[in-house]
């Protein structure tokens, strides 16, 4: 598997990515929602990728808690392939959107853009814990309207609302996240306006293109 995970220092110098589209037809031996070319990534594989070294070097940006974030290889930053922005936890938002996830940061700045991907062997799924508020990301299935199924870092423990399957496409060097709560893929709402612009929602029935695609970066120094 080709790694797209780089060190924190390389992340701070990363340039904008191109936006390919996954158009392959589903295979008969996999769920219809998962196109050919996308494979589920388990904890061992993600850890192996995270441990790979990089030769790219750059000085880390000052401030925040980047050095603390670099301590664990499973800590990740997510960049949307749709708008090339990093996903942040809006921990300062007022209720009911406190902790909502939005792909709005032009660069990695610290814990707001950091997430711990925690693998569970029993369920073969991941839980995402925000480093901004130390809470787990849940899918708000009971929200209504344009906010239905938004991702929000608000849970102190992990249940069905907080479980995700992570898929990787080697050809595209991209990842996709599927909620086990509703079986839908996470998309970045590039067309939204206002406070929920670029919000992440588990609302897509398939990985149709850059809306559902993300690059994951290791925060290992």
C-alpha angles and dihedrals in degrees: 000000000000111000122232092176114107136176123275090252092055091045091059089057098041117132129217116289130226118250113234122179126230107225105157118130120249119264120238093237096058136058111288091239093062112076122215112275095041117105130184113249119217127205096262092053094047090048091050091052091047092054094055113111126232130212094209112106133187136152113268119244116257126247139031117056104301093138091055091048091053093062097085124051093210091064111107144184119213124215122192115233089209100063102005091237127133121247114249134187111237095214092161095058116114122246134311090030099042108141097013115161118239132174093225110120119103091206141007107276105168141281095353088070097038129100135178113222106210116194121213113200094196096057096026089228141113132239117207116217117193115228089207096069103001091241129128122252114248133187109238097220093165095056114105136219121007091346096058112126095008116161113245131177098224111114127101093198138027127256137139092302091060102046125107138176113220118213128192130202110203095195094053096033088226137128132216130197125215122194114227089204096070102003092240130130123246114253132186111233099225092166097057121105133204126025094341096052109136092011119161116239132176095227111115123102091206144008097266099163145302094339089073099033128098139176115225120210125195114231091213110128 
